[in-house]
Structures are given as structure tokens and as C-alpha cells.
Amino acid sequence: MRLKYSWNYDLTQAYRSLCGCTALLLFLCSFPALAQKSGTQSKPNVILVTIDTLRPDHLGCYGYKFIQTPHIDRLALEGARFVTVVAQVPLTFPSTCSILTGTYPMFHKVRDNMRYRLDDSKTTLAEILKPNGYQTGAFVGSYVLDSRFGLGQGFDTYYDHFNRAKNSDGFLNLSQVERRGEEVVNHAIQWIGNVSPQAPFFAWIHLFDPHDPYDPPAPFKSQYKSNPYDGEIAYVDQQMGRLFSFLNSRKLYERTIVVFTSDHGESFGEHQEFKHGYFIYDTTLLVPLLIKPARQVFKNVVVAEQVRLVDIAPTVLQMLELPKGPDMQGVSLLGLLMGTQKELQLDAYSETVYPTQFGASSLRSLRQLRAKFIEAPRPELYNLVQDSKEATNIYAQNQALANQLKNRLGKVANSFADKGPQKNPQLTKSSEELKRLRSLGYVGGSVRPGPAEPGSSSLPDPKDRLEIFELLSEAGRNAATGRCRQAERQFLEAIQKAPGISAAYFLLGRCYFDEQRFDEAYNAFQELLKLSPQSAEGQFYLAACEFYLKRLDSAETGFRRVLSINPSFFHAHKYLGLIYESKGQLQQALQEHRKVAELSPLDEEAHFRAGFLLARLSRFAEAISHFQKAIEINPSNASAHQNLGLAYLRTNQNDLAQKEMARACKLDSKFCSKN
């Protein structure tokens, strides 16, 4: 009897979506309660809480009168509140990298949410604490911070398990890329409750709720009906109360340093910007920072001095009597907290390269406590004492001060840049990963932006491309969530108004591709490649269109071209495997699918296809391991259970064969008649 191996996937559907510290340490020694010496009591626990998109001026402890945030306000009373805290990037992923590494974006090299991964060579706070005896856990509320993008370094546990299945229509919904704060805090509490009491812990908790779209749960939805953003913040405060109550119930609160901050702020029409990421005004750069010490070493402290997010990690380390990380570029703020230093006079560097995705120049700024300079094609200078809202650009009237700050900006950017060897700046996120990020409202084309050097850029000023930014942002979210017809009109409108933006052609092509309009998609990707000939993703989709248009020889050449640009582009190997299968070249097909499994070990389809081909080649023992891996990745894969059972039969493992076939039958009745 000949055994038939089945592949229970619609391949077209499956692939259509591819796409000054020494002095401070002396002061610390005078306060032994901050960190107990080894051999007496364990060092304090540390909890770092980052709330996405949280403006400080929407918290009660910062003077806001229209919201109740008692639990967050309590932190300020029991520790310290920093009045002026500057983010280095108004986007979640690069800003969080700055928080956890204590370095600037030109050093850690993560410049926006879309095109980057934190390299393993960069050292996170968790990587420093772990070898010093800390148990480490991270719990994040947004796919932007998925561990696959590099932030999992140093964490024993990293809770980022976002649902990767699509809706029945093949598109995403927000539950697949973000989760409520309650779920995040639940997992954090569970982990803290299970860690060993013999060693301290470091927990990073990230809540995404205040990020748009603002939709707080009951009762906050009705209580803050006129301002749902505030409702999200009130809900976050409730979750903080749950966390603190748990810590108190376990007698952990007094023994835990709590750092509470945000990655960036939010704009509500100031400078005509809504949301964040495009400009670098204070509405999106200023964030809260509260630090509660262990054992009440300081209490109800207000620090007016300007500080930066890069200063958090060095501060935590000094509070624990641990040396500052060798690459850390921020400074410890402990002297300000203890009153041993009155001022640090810190310059705050910030940047955004996000406007380059919309055909505009990148931006960078230098902020001092009294003045702020923004480097742009049309530079800006603001007197922050008289003009805290940055409403009046005084650049023309104050050339001397502007030039002084510009020169200082250049020196800061140069001195903190990573001087190490440049790595291949190729695409680091898959098409599916980028699509998930677009569903959150972030737009990215097929090429990575250049460095943040607005002074040397010939691109338009972002102030002149704001309409295009808003149009493409809305269109990108529409496309990612299944409203492609509406998105197509918006992409075409953007192309008409501002020709030459590669992101518009790329996203338009993706819409056509997702709708299986491959001729139109092919034309869009051709236009993209005229603008960006070395775009690996553009080349990939051009070849994929030819694949579905049955031009297999041209498609094969195209996928090989993709791999010449980016050898790690595993989706190209996947399609090459399908092409070789269709030609009956099974050995070549097997080689390609195994390459996919090597580059993407959790790719269920790659392991299934490799097992399927090995079985066809009568290499059953090897096939078994691949089917087992596919089942490990997805225990509900009925086809994998069925084919594993058949492979067991061919290797005379009858008991195992019956077990797998029974499981296949239970999962899918169509396999029952075959068992």
C-alpha cells in the first residue's frame, strides 16, 4: 500500500501576506540603606515601569486636575518626581532601547520602530543585573517591543506572546499586536510571586494602553467619555494600584526600587501634529519620571533639573552599588536625589528619522533648561522660559545662541556615536512583522532611513510634508487592518501630491498583492525599484508577483537577486523551495526549506515542508524530526500529526504511529477515515 503525505494548507493564502560618577559613589557610601552590603541582606528588588505615550502634564502629581491617578501620585510622595525629563526619540522601540541600555540612538543604532533590531553587542540593564544575582523578567503590552527585535537580552522571562493568527479575512486586529494592562500586570504579578526569595529580582513592565486608539475599558470609558486618553491613564493607575497592593501583601514594596516613566509623550494638535514620532517638540519628548527608593532613603523630593531617559539605567545601578555599564552614556541622578548635587546642567539630545519615510528630512534637537534648538532645513530656536509651548521661533533674532547650540548638538551627536564597524544596513524585520507594526499606525517603506543629519539633507522640511505624513499614516493602518480599497485611494493621492516617496509605492503594491491583483502590484513594485534599486523587499515582492503570474523562471531569478542583496531574507528561500517542488527538483527544494528552518527556526511551514519532502525521498527518520518540530511549534497542526504517524509506520514504530493518527483525527475529521 502506498502511503500518501498530505499538505493541509492553501499555499496561495499562506504566502500572500509574506511580506561624574566617582564622586557620587562616595556620597552613596554614606547611605547604606540604599543597597545593603553583601552578606547581610539581599540587594533591593527593582521594578521599571514604562507607560507608552504618557504625557507628564496628564498626571495628578504633575498638577493635572482632570484625572484621578492616586497610585502613581503616591510614588511621587514616597520618592522623587523629576519635573523635566527628555526622551531621546519620540517612538517606542528606539526610546526603550535608550532606557534599557543608557545609550543614545546613534550608539545603539535603533532609529525608528520599523527597520531595526537591537544588536546583541549592545548591553541592556538586565544583562548587567543578571550576573549580579538578579532574577530578570519582562512583560510588555505591545508588539513593537517583541523580544525578536532584540530587547530580550538578559531576561530569564520575556512575556511577549502575541497571537500570530490572522482573522478569518486574513488581516490583523489590535488584539494581535497589543494587550490590556491588566493582562500584562497579571503575568508580572504571577512571575514575581514565583521567583526565589533568596535572590532579588528585576522586573520591567510596559503598559501600552495610552497609545492611540484611545479606548479605555469600563468604568473609565464612561467616566472619561470626553477625553478617552485620560481614561486610559486612569486605567493604568488602577493597574499600578494592583501591582503595589500585591507587593505590599508579600512585604516586597519597601524592599523594592520602583522607577516609573514613559517612552515619549503625545501631541493633540500642537504644531498641527497629532500622535507622535514626526516632530520633536516638547509635547512628544517630555515624559514623567518617578523614582521610589527601597527603605525610604529619600521622600517627597522634587528635582527641577533637566534629565534624560538615558540617565535611568546608570541611576538604578548606582542605587544598587553596581558600576555603571562601560558603554552607558547617561549619568547617575543619585546626587540630585540625595541632595549632594544641586545641578548637573545636562544637555538633552533628541532625534527623529521617521519623517524620511514620508520624503522629508530627519530632525534632531538639543534642549537645555532654558533654550531649545531644532536642526531642520528651516531651523528653530525657542526660549523655553518665556515660550514653554514652543510657539514662537526666534532663530532669526538669535543667531549667536542658535549657532552655539547647533555646534554643541553636532559635538554631542559625534561624541556619542558608535565608532565600531558598520554592519550591513539591510532590512531586519519580515514583511509580516512590518505589517503588524503598520496596524499600530507606524508606516515604513522598503528602505531604511539614512542618518539623522538634517543640515546636509536636500529633503524637504518635515513642516512642509505634514499632510503626507498624516495621509500615509492613516493609509498604512487601513491597509494593515483589511481596508485596502480605502488605503489604495490614499496611497495614490499621496503619490500625486508628493511623487518619489518609496513608502507610498511599497504600501500600494502590498495592498494590490494582498488582494491578489498581481499585475497592478508588479507595476507598483517596479516604480518602487526605480526609486530604491537595492530594496530587497521591493525585489522580493516583484519576484513574488511573477511567481503568482506563473512566470517561474523570472521569479527564480528575482528571488536569487533578493538573496544577493540580503542573504538572510528567508522568504525568498521559501518561494525558491516551492518553485523547485513544482519542477520536481526535490533535493533543491529540500535544501531551500531547510535553509528557511535554519534562518527562522520557528517557521512551522518550513519544518513541515522539509518533513514532507524527506518522506517523499524515503528518508523517514529525518522526516520525523521535522514533523515533530512543526508540532512543537503548533500542536494543532493536524497534517503534521498525520504525516508523523505515517512516517512512524514506515519506521516500524506502530504504537507511536497510532497515537499520532488518532490525534490527527481528533483535530480534523477528514483524517479519520485514513486511520
Secondary structure, DSSP 8 states (H G I E B T S, - for coil): --------S-HHHHHTT---HHHHHHHHTT-TTSS--TTTS---EEEEEEETT--GGGSGGGT--S---HHHHHHHHHSEEEEEEE-S-SSHHHHHHHHHH---HHHH---SSSS----TTS--HHHHHGGGT-EEEEE-SBGGG-GGGTTTTT-SEEE--------TTS---GGGTB--HHHHHHHHHHHHHHS-TTS-EEEEEEE-TTSSS----TTHHHHTTT-HHHHHHHHHHHHHHHHHHHHHHTT-GGGEEEEEEES---EESGGG-EESSS--SHHHHB--EEEE-GGGSS-SEEEEEEEEGGGHHHHHHHHTT----TT--S---HHHHHTS-S-----EEEEE-GGGGGTS--EEEEE-SSEEEEESSS-EEEETTT-TT--S--TTT-HHHHHHHHHHHHHHHHHTS--S--------S-HHHHHHHHHTT----SS----S-GGG--S--GGGSHHHHHHHHHHHHHHHTT-HHHHHHHHHHHHHHSTT-HHHHHHHHHHHHHTT-HHHHHHHHHHHHHH-TT-HHHHHHHHHHHHHTT-HHHHHHHHHHHHHH-TT-HHHHHHHHHHHHHTT-HHHHHHHHHHHHHH-TT-HHHHHHHHHHHHHTT-HHHHHHHHHHHHHH-TT-HHHHHHHHHHHHHTT-HHHHHHHHHHHHHH-GGGGGG-
